[in-house]
Amino acid sequence: MQLSFVSLAFAAASLIGQTVATPPACLLLCAQNIAKSSSKCNLLRDIECMCTNESTTMDSCLKQHCPNGDAKAAWTGFESACSNVNAKI
C-alpha cells in the first residue's frame, strides 16, 4: 500500500511540475480516481490526456475533495502541468 502511495505521489508531482513543491493531497486523490475511472486516460502519468480529456472531471473532483481553499491551488498546479506539456485544457 505504501509503495502505491509513493508511486502516486511521484506521478502527481510530475503532473503539476515544479510549480508546487508538494501537491495538495486532493490533487493526488483526484488524479488517481480519474486515472482509475477514465475510459480515455487510464495512466496517471498521461498528463496530456488528462488535460485534454478530463479537465472538467478534474475541476469537479478538486472542488469536491479539496478542503480550505486548496481547490484553487490544486487547479493552478494542474493548469501548470498542462502548460508544461503544451496541452490545452
CNS distance restraints for C-alpha pairs under 8 A (distance, minus, plus):
assign (resid   1 and name CA) (resid   5 and name CA) 6.49 0.50 0.50
assign (resid   2 and name CA) (resid   6 and name CA) 6.22 0.50 0.50
assign (resid   3 and name CA) (resid   7 and name CA) 6.11 0.50 0.50
assign (resid   4 and name CA) (resid   8 and name CA) 6.06 0.50 0.50
assign (resid   5 and name CA) (resid   9 and name CA) 6.02 0.50 0.50
assign (resid   6 and name CA) (resid  10 and name CA) 6.31 0.50 0.50
assign (resid   7 and name CA) (resid  11 and name CA) 6.19 0.50 0.50
assign (resid   8 and name CA) (resid  12 and name CA) 5.97 0.50 0.50
assign (resid   8 and name CA) (resid  28 and name CA) 6.90 0.50 0.50
assign (resid   8 and name CA) (resid  32 and name CA) 7.23 0.50 0.50
assign (resid   8 and name CA) (resid  44 and name CA) 7.86 0.50 0.50
assign (resid   9 and name CA) (resid  13 and name CA) 5.99 0.50 0.50
assign (resid   9 and name CA) (resid  28 and name CA) 6.66 0.50 0.50
assign (resid  10 and name CA) (resid  14 and name CA) 6.28 0.50 0.50
assign (resid  11 and name CA) (resid  15 and name CA) 6.16 0.50 0.50
assign (resid  11 and name CA) (resid  44 and name CA) 6.52 0.50 0.50
assign (resid  11 and name CA) (resid  45 and name CA) 5.77 0.50 0.50
assign (resid  12 and name CA) (resid  16 and name CA) 6.41 0.50 0.50
assign (resid  12 and name CA) (resid  23 and name CA) 7.20 0.50 0.50
assign (resid  12 and name CA) (resid  27 and name CA) 7.32 0.50 0.50
assign (resid  12 and name CA) (resid  28 and name CA) 5.62 0.50 0.50
assign (resid  12 and name CA) (resid  31 and name CA) 7.05 0.50 0.50
assign (resid  12 and name CA) (resid  44 and name CA) 7.65 0.50 0.50
assign (resid  12 and name CA) (resid  45 and name CA) 7.81 0.50 0.50
assign (resid  13 and name CA) (resid  17 and name CA) 5.95 0.50 0.50
assign (resid  13 and name CA) (resid  18 and name CA) 7.61 0.50 0.50
assign (resid  13 and name CA) (resid  21 and name CA) 7.91 0.50 0.50
assign (resid  13 and name CA) (resid  22 and name CA) 7.15 0.50 0.50
assign (resid  13 and name CA) (resid  23 and name CA) 6.31 0.50 0.50
assign (resid  14 and name CA) (resid  18 and name CA) 7.71 0.50 0.50
assign (resid  14 and name CA) (resid  45 and name CA) 7.63 0.50 0.50
assign (resid  14 and name CA) (resid  81 and name CA) 7.51 0.50 0.50
assign (resid  15 and name CA) (resid  45 and name CA) 7.05 0.50 0.50
assign (resid  15 and name CA) (resid  47 and name CA) 6.04 0.50 0.50
assign (resid  15 and name CA) (resid  77 and name CA) 7.94 0.50 0.50
assign (resid  15 and name CA) (resid  78 and name CA) 6.77 0.50 0.50
assign (resid  15 and name CA) (resid  81 and name CA) 5.29 0.50 0.50
assign (resid  15 and name CA) (resid  82 and name CA) 7.83 0.50 0.50
assign (resid  16 and name CA) (resid  20 and name CA) 6.95 0.50 0.50
assign (resid  16 and name CA) (resid  23 and name CA) 7.22 0.50 0.50
assign (resid  16 and name CA) (resid  77 and name CA) 4.77 0.50 0.50
assign (resid  16 and name CA) (resid  78 and name CA) 5.35 0.50 0.50
assign (resid  16 and name CA) (resid  79 and name CA) 7.70 0.50 0.50
assign (resid  16 and name CA) (resid  80 and name CA) 6.10 0.50 0.50
assign (resid  16 and name CA) (resid  81 and name CA) 4.32 0.50 0.50
assign (resid  16 and name CA) (resid  82 and name CA) 7.86 0.50 0.50
assign (resid  17 and name CA) (resid  77 and name CA) 7.51 0.50 0.50
assign (resid  17 and name CA) (resid  80 and name CA) 6.99 0.50 0.50
assign (resid  17 and name CA) (resid  81 and name CA) 5.34 0.50 0.50
assign (resid  17 and name CA) (resid  84 and name CA) 7.28 0.50 0.50
assign (resid  19 and name CA) (resid  77 and name CA) 6.41 0.50 0.50
assign (resid  19 and name CA) (resid  80 and name CA) 6.89 0.50 0.50
assign (resid  20 and name CA) (resid  77 and name CA) 6.58 0.50 0.50
assign (resid  23 and name CA) (resid  27 and name CA) 6.59 0.50 0.50
assign (resid  23 and name CA) (resid  28 and name CA) 7.20 0.50 0.50
assign (resid  23 and name CA) (resid  74 and name CA) 7.00 0.50 0.50
assign (resid  23 and name CA) (resid  77 and name CA) 7.56 0.50 0.50
assign (resid  24 and name CA) (resid  28 and name CA) 6.93 0.50 0.50
assign (resid  24 and name CA) (resid  66 and name CA) 7.96 0.50 0.50
assign (resid  24 and name CA) (resid  70 and name CA) 6.78 0.50 0.50
assign (resid  24 and name CA) (resid  73 and name CA) 7.60 0.50 0.50
assign (resid  24 and name CA) (resid  74 and name CA) 6.02 0.50 0.50
assign (resid  25 and name CA) (resid  29 and name CA) 6.23 0.50 0.50
assign (resid  25 and name CA) (resid  66 and name CA) 7.90 0.50 0.50
assign (resid  26 and name CA) (resid  30 and name CA) 6.03 0.50 0.50
assign (resid  26 and name CA) (resid  62 and name CA) 6.38 0.50 0.50
assign (resid  26 and name CA) (resid  65 and name CA) 5.78 0.50 0.50
assign (resid  26 and name CA) (resid  66 and name CA) 5.13 0.50 0.50
assign (resid  26 and name CA) (resid  70 and name CA) 7.79 0.50 0.50
assign (resid  26 and name CA) (resid  71 and name CA) 7.73 0.50 0.50
assign (resid  26 and name CA) (resid  74 and name CA) 7.36 0.50 0.50
assign (resid  27 and name CA) (resid  31 and name CA) 5.96 0.50 0.50
assign (resid  27 and name CA) (resid  62 and name CA) 6.65 0.50 0.50
assign (resid  27 and name CA) (resid  66 and name CA) 7.83 0.50 0.50
assign (resid  27 and name CA) (resid  74 and name CA) 5.68 0.50 0.50
assign (resid  27 and name CA) (resid  75 and name CA) 7.99 0.50 0.50
assign (resid  28 and name CA) (resid  32 and name CA) 6.14 0.50 0.50
assign (resid  29 and name CA) (resid  33 and name CA) 6.13 0.50 0.50
assign (resid  30 and name CA) (resid  34 and name CA) 5.96 0.50 0.50
assign (resid  30 and name CA) (resid  58 and name CA) 6.43 0.50 0.50
assign (resid  30 and name CA) (resid  61 and name CA) 5.82 0.50 0.50
assign (resid  30 and name CA) (resid  62 and name CA) 6.58 0.50 0.50
assign (resid  30 and name CA) (resid  65 and name CA) 7.81 0.50 0.50
assign (resid  31 and name CA) (resid  35 and name CA) 6.08 0.50 0.50
assign (resid  31 and name CA) (resid  44 and name CA) 6.56 0.50 0.50
assign (resid  31 and name CA) (resid  58 and name CA) 7.30 0.50 0.50
assign (resid  32 and name CA) (resid  36 and name CA) 6.23 0.50 0.50
assign (resid  32 and name CA) (resid  44 and name CA) 6.46 0.50 0.50
assign (resid  33 and name CA) (resid  37 and name CA) 6.22 0.50 0.50
assign (resid  34 and name CA) (resid  38 and name CA) 5.54 0.50 0.50
assign (resid  34 and name CA) (resid  41 and name CA) 7.76 0.50 0.50
assign (resid  34 and name CA) (resid  42 and name CA) 7.69 0.50 0.50
assign (resid  34 and name CA) (resid  54 and name CA) 7.59 0.50 0.50
assign (resid  34 and name CA) (resid  57 and name CA) 7.46 0.50 0.50
assign (resid  34 and name CA) (resid  58 and name CA) 7.35 0.50 0.50
assign (resid  35 and name CA) (resid  41 and name CA) 5.83 0.50 0.50
assign (resid  35 and name CA) (resid  42 and name CA) 4.45 0.50 0.50
assign (resid  35 and name CA) (resid  43 and name CA) 5.59 0.50 0.50
assign (resid  35 and name CA) (resid  44 and name CA) 5.32 0.50 0.50
assign (resid  36 and name CA) (resid  42 and name CA) 5.93 0.50 0.50
assign (resid  36 and name CA) (resid  43 and name CA) 7.95 0.50 0.50
assign (resid  37 and name CA) (resid  42 and name CA) 7.23 0.50 0.50
assign (resid  38 and name CA) (resid  42 and name CA) 5.71 0.50 0.50
assign (resid  38 and name CA) (resid  54 and name CA) 7.90 0.50 0.50
assign (resid  40 and name CA) (resid  49 and name CA) 7.39 0.50 0.50
assign (resid  40 and name CA) (resid  53 and name CA) 7.30 0.50 0.50
assign (resid  41 and name CA) (resid  46 and name CA) 6.69 0.50 0.50
assign (resid  41 and name CA) (resid  49 and name CA) 5.69 0.50 0.50
assign (resid  41 and name CA) (resid  50 and name CA) 6.08 0.50 0.50
assign (resid  41 and name CA) (resid  53 and name CA) 7.61 0.50 0.50
assign (resid  41 and name CA) (resid  54 and name CA) 7.81 0.50 0.50
assign (resid  42 and name CA) (resid  46 and name CA) 7.85 0.50 0.50
assign (resid  46 and name CA) (resid  50 and name CA) 6.41 0.50 0.50
assign (resid  47 and name CA) (resid  51 and name CA) 6.17 0.50 0.50
assign (resid  47 and name CA) (resid  81 and name CA) 7.37 0.50 0.50
assign (resid  47 and name CA) (resid  82 and name CA) 6.78 0.50 0.50
assign (resid  47 and name CA) (resid  85 and name CA) 7.52 0.50 0.50
assign (resid  48 and name CA) (resid  52 and name CA) 6.07 0.50 0.50
assign (resid  48 and name CA) (resid  82 and name CA) 6.48 0.50 0.50
assign (resid  48 and name CA) (resid  85 and name CA) 6.51 0.50 0.50
assign (resid  48 and name CA) (resid  86 and name CA) 7.80 0.50 0.50
assign (resid  48 and name CA) (resid  87 and name CA) 5.41 0.50 0.50
assign (resid  49 and name CA) (resid  53 and name CA) 5.65 0.50 0.50
assign (resid  49 and name CA) (resid  54 and name CA) 7.27 0.50 0.50
assign (resid  50 and name CA) (resid  54 and name CA) 4.84 0.50 0.50
assign (resid  50 and name CA) (resid  55 and name CA) 6.41 0.50 0.50
assign (resid  51 and name CA) (resid  55 and name CA) 5.25 0.50 0.50
assign (resid  51 and name CA) (resid  78 and name CA) 7.96 0.50 0.50
assign (resid  51 and name CA) (resid  79 and name CA) 8.00 0.50 0.50
assign (resid  51 and name CA) (resid  82 and name CA) 5.74 0.50 0.50
assign (resid  51 and name CA) (resid  87 and name CA) 6.17 0.50 0.50
assign (resid  51 and name CA) (resid  88 and name CA) 6.40 0.50 0.50
assign (resid  51 and name CA) (resid  89 and name CA) 5.19 0.50 0.50
assign (resid  52 and name CA) (resid  87 and name CA) 6.45 0.50 0.50
assign (resid  52 and name CA) (resid  88 and name CA) 5.89 0.50 0.50
assign (resid  52 and name CA) (resid  89 and name CA) 5.37 0.50 0.50
assign (resid  53 and name CA) (resid  89 and name CA) 7.96 0.50 0.50
assign (resid  54 and name CA) (resid  58 and name CA) 6.05 0.50 0.50
assign (resid  55 and name CA) (resid  59 and name CA) 6.06 0.50 0.50
assign (resid  55 and name CA) (resid  89 and name CA) 6.03 0.50 0.50
assign (resid  56 and name CA) (resid  60 and name CA) 6.26 0.50 0.50
assign (resid  57 and name CA) (resid  61 and name CA) 6.06 0.50 0.50
assign (resid  58 and name CA) (resid  62 and name CA) 6.05 0.50 0.50
assign (resid  59 and name CA) (resid  63 and name CA) 6.22 0.50 0.50
assign (resid  59 and name CA) (resid  75 and name CA) 6.90 0.50 0.50
assign (resid  60 and name CA) (resid  64 and name CA) 6.23 0.50 0.50
assign (resid  61 and name CA) (resid  65 and name CA) 5.97 0.50 0.50
assign (resid  62 and name CA) (resid  66 and name CA) 5.38 0.50 0.50
assign (resid  62 and name CA) (resid  71 and name CA) 5.19 0.50 0.50
assign (resid  62 and name CA) (resid  74 and name CA) 7.11 0.50 0.50
assign (resid  62 and name CA) (resid  75 and name CA) 7.23 0.50 0.50
assign (resid  63 and name CA) (resid  71 and name CA) 5.54 0.50 0.50
assign (resid  65 and name CA) (resid  71 and name CA) 7.80 0.50 0.50
assign (resid  66 and name CA) (resid  70 and name CA) 5.21 0.50 0.50
assign (resid  66 and name CA) (resid  71 and name CA) 4.97 0.50 0.50
assign (resid  67 and name CA) (resid  71 and name CA) 7.12 0.50 0.50
assign (resid  69 and name CA) (resid  73 and name CA) 7.51 0.50 0.50
assign (resid  70 and name CA) (resid  74 and name CA) 5.99 0.50 0.50
assign (resid  71 and name CA) (resid  75 and name CA) 5.94 0.50 0.50
assign (resid  72 and name CA) (resid  76 and name CA) 6.10 0.50 0.50
assign (resid  73 and name CA) (resid  77 and name CA) 6.26 0.50 0.50
assign (resid  74 and name CA) (resid  78 and name CA) 6.21 0.50 0.50
assign (resid  75 and name CA) (resid  79 and name CA) 6.11 0.50 0.50
assign (resid  76 and name CA) (resid  80 and name CA) 6.13 0.50 0.50
assign (resid  77 and name CA) (resid  81 and name CA) 6.19 0.50 0.50
assign (resid  78 and name CA) (resid  82 and name CA) 6.27 0.50 0.50
assign (resid  79 and name CA) (resid  83 and name CA) 6.14 0.50 0.50
assign (resid  79 and name CA) (resid  89 and name CA) 7.53 0.50 0.50
assign (resid  80 and name CA) (resid  84 and name CA) 6.10 0.50 0.50
assign (resid  81 and name CA) (resid  85 and name CA) 6.63 0.50 0.50
assign (resid  82 and name CA) (resid  86 and name CA) 6.13 0.50 0.50
assign (resid  82 and name CA) (resid  87 and name CA) 4.95 0.50 0.50
assign (resid  82 and name CA) (resid  88 and name CA) 6.60 0.50 0.50
assign (resid  82 and name CA) (resid  89 and name CA) 7.19 0.50 0.50
assign (resid  83 and name CA) (resid  87 and name CA) 5.80 0.50 0.50
assign (resid  83 and name CA) (resid  88 and name CA) 7.17 0.50 0.50
